[in-house]
């Protein structure tokens, strides 16, 4: 079962997320999911 988290972003982060969503034609939610995935992968790689 999926778990929901709430993330609070500052204005600069919101603009960056919106720009990425617009640039790639995806939703802001999809941008956040991809950024989270990339960050988790990078964290896992750095602990190996």
C-alpha positions in Angstrom: 0.0 0.0 0.0 1.5 3.4 -1.0 2.4 5.9 1.7 1.9 9.6 1.1 4.3 12.2 2.2 4.0 16.0 2.3 6.9 18.1 1.0 7.2 21.8 1.7 9.2 23.6 -1.1 10.5 27.2 -1.1 9.7 29.5 -4.0 12.9 28.7 -5.9 12.3 25.0 -5.7 8.7 25.4 -6.9 9.9 27.4 -9.9 12.5 24.8 -10.7 10.0 21.9 -10.5 7.5 23.8 -12.6 10.2 24.6 -15.3 11.2 20.9 -15.4 7.6 19.8 -15.7 7.0 22.3 -18.5 10.2 21.4 -20.3 9.5 17.7 -20.4 5.8 17.8 -20.7 5.1 16.0 -17.5 3.3 16.8 -14.3 5.0 18.4 -11.3 4.2 15.2 -9.4 6.1 13.2 -12.0 9.1 15.5 -11.6 9.1 15.1 -7.9 8.8 11.3 -8.2 11.8 11.2 -10.6 13.9 13.5 -8.4 13.2 11.3 -5.4 14.1 8.2 -7.4 17.4 9.7 -8.6 18.2 11.0 -5.1 17.6 7.6 -3.5 19.7 5.8 -6.2 22.5 8.3 -5.6 22.3 7.8 -1.9 22.4 4.0 -2.3 25.4 4.2 -4.6 27.4 6.4 -2.2 26.9 3.9 0.6 28.3 1.0 -1.4 
